[in-house]
Amino acid sequence: MIVRRTLLAIAVASSLACPLVVRAANFSVDIDVAPPPPVYEQLPPREGYVVTPGYYRFDPDSRKHVWVKGGYERERRGEHYVAPEWREENHHYHFNEGHWDRDR
């Protein structure tokens, strides 16, 4: 009986750990192609939502930046949205995805 419970506990724990491993598998790529100037979209405010700005995504097949339209994310209490951005370091460009941060 104890062995069965132990095996069940291990199975449940490992099934819960798998999604964390998959989420932690993010990776980033630095490129040497500068993004074009941003496009400023005028999205009207919507109650209960935050406007997420559009951004350029790099398409490795065509070696070009492709515009991704902005949109809306449901507002999260106690958090604020950090817009996606490109940063230049040593003549390479690194993309930081948009994400939510806790308010301080």
Order of alpha helices (4+ residues) and beta strands (2+ residues): alpha-beta-beta-beta-beta-beta-beta-beta-beta-beta
